[in-house]
Amino acid sequence: MSSVINQFQKKRVHPQKFALWTSFASIIMMFAALTSAYIVKQAAGNWLEFPLPSEFIFSTVSIILSSIALHWSWTSFKQSKQGPYRIGLLLAIILGLSFVILQYLGWTTLFSYGVDLKGNVSGSFFYLITGLHALHVLGGITALMITVLNSFLLEFKPTEDRIHKYELVLHYWHFVDILWIYLLIFIIVVK
């Protein structure tokens, strides 16, 4: 009987991972609502079309590379390779910050085109959707910064608990990466 209970406990989803996945569901619902409202407002007419600044494409490359670097770091951590673990983490955070900077530069380019929050609703939707995503990325960067601090301040020891916590950061970062790819494709296709 105890072996059955132990097997059940091993197959259970960790409560922190469950909470993270639940937050993913609510974030997905929020962006689904925003993109649905975008489509409805666009169909109402009086929709301003504007070119998508290239900074948004470059930011996409940046966040994808950041996810790859973080995954490499996580794999290295599990394999007890301290050097690649730290290098991958630093690359991931630099590329993540690059994403946010490139988003900001894209917004300033749009603003120079005359697309602002007070004008046509199309610009407002664009800033809202991309801005909310950038806030989620900044939350991920905060988690990455804590992970970087841990990588240099704590003894290098890939314990089960530390692997689990790092995996949560990894899942969140991959999630915001995939979410951005969806949003960019949505904006390009629906535009």
N, C-alpha and C positions, 0 to 999 in steps of 0.2 A: 504493500500500500504506500509506503513512504517513497519508493522509487517512482510510482505514478505521480505523486504530489511533486516530487523534485522535477520530473520531466515537464509537468504542467507549469511550474514556476519558471523553468528555463525558457519555455515558449511564450511566456507572457511578454507583452510589450511594456517596456519601461515607462513609468508614469510621465517622466519628462519628455520622452519621445512621443508619447500619446498627446501630451499638451502641445508640443510643437506641431504635430500633424493637424491637431484641431485648429491651431492658429492659422495654418496653411489654408484650411477649408474656409475660414472666415475672410482671409485676405483674398482668396479666389472669388468668393461671393461678392466682395466689395468691388473688385476690378471687373467682374462680370456685369454687375449693375452699372458701373460707369461706362463700360464699352457698349452696353445695351442702350443706355441713355444717349450716348454719342450717335448711335445709328438712328435712333428715333428723332433726335434734334436735326440730324443731317437731312433726313427725309422731309422735314418740315419746310425746307427751302431756306433761302437767304444764308447759305453756307459759304463762307470764304475759303477758297482753296489757296494753299500756299506751298512753296517748295520746302521739302524736308532738308534742313541743313546737314551737310556731310558729317558734322561733329557727332550726330546721333549714330551714324554707321561706325565711326571710329570708336565711339563709346561701347558699342556692341562687341566689337573685336576685343576691347579692353576687358570687359566683364567675362567674356568667354575664356580668354587667356588667364584671367584671375581664378576662375573655377578650375581650370586645368592645373594651375600652380598649386592651388589649395589641395586638390585631390592627390597630387604628387607628394605634397608635404604630409598629408594624412597617412598615405601608404608607407612613406618613409618612417613616420613615427611608429607605426605598428611593427615595422621591420627593424626597429631600434637603430635607425640611421639618423643620428643627430644633425649632421651637417645639412643634408638635403631637406630634412624636416624644417629647420630654421630658415633656410634659403627660400623654400617654397612658401612658407608663411609670409616672409617679408615681400616676396614677389606678389603674392595674392593681395596683400594690403596696399601695396603701391599701385597695382593695377586697379584695385577697387576704388582708390582715391582718384585715379585717372578717370575712371568712369564718371564719377560725380563732377569732376572739373570739366570734362568734355560735355556733359549734360548742361552745365551752366553756360559754357561757351555756345552751345546750340541754342539755348534760350536767348542769349544776348544777340545772336545772329537773327533769330526770329523777330526779336524786338526791333532790330534795325530795319527789318522788312516792313515794319508797321503792324506786326501781329502782337497785340498786347491783351491784357485781361479785360480792359474796358471796351474794346471794340467788339468784333463779331464773336459769337458764342463758340465758334470753332477753335479759336485761339485759346479761349478760357478752358475748354475741355482738354486741349492738348497740354497746357501748362498744369492743369489739375492732375491728369493721369500720369504724366511723366514726373511731376513733382512728388506725388504720393509714392511712386515707385522709388524715387531717389531717397526719400525719407526711410523707406524700408532698407535700402542699401546702406544708408548711414548707420542704421541699427546693426546691420551685419558687420560693418566696419568696426563698430564699438566692440562687438564680440571677438572679432579678429585681433583687435588691439590687446584685449585681455589675454587671448591665447598667445600672442607674441610675448607679452610680459611674462606669462607662465613659462614659455619656452626658454627664457633667459634667466629667470629668477628661481625657478624650481629645479630640483635635481632632475636630470634626464632619466626618466623612469616610465616606460609605457605601461602603466598599470591599467587594469580593466576600467576603473573609474575615470581615469584621464582619457582613455581611448573613447569611452562613452561620451564624455563631455565634448571632446573634439569632434566626434561624429555628429553631434547636435549642431555644432557650428557649420560643419561641412554640409549637412542637409539643408540648413537655412540658406547658405550661400548658393548652393546649386538651385534652390527654389527661386531666389530672386533673379538668378541668371535666366532660368527658363521662363519666368514671368516676364522679364524684359524682352526676350525673344518673341514671345507671344504678342506683347504690346506693340513692338515695332512692326511685326508682320501685319497685325490688325490695322495699325495706322497707315501703312503703305497700301494695303489692299482696299480698305474702306475709303480712304482719301479720295 
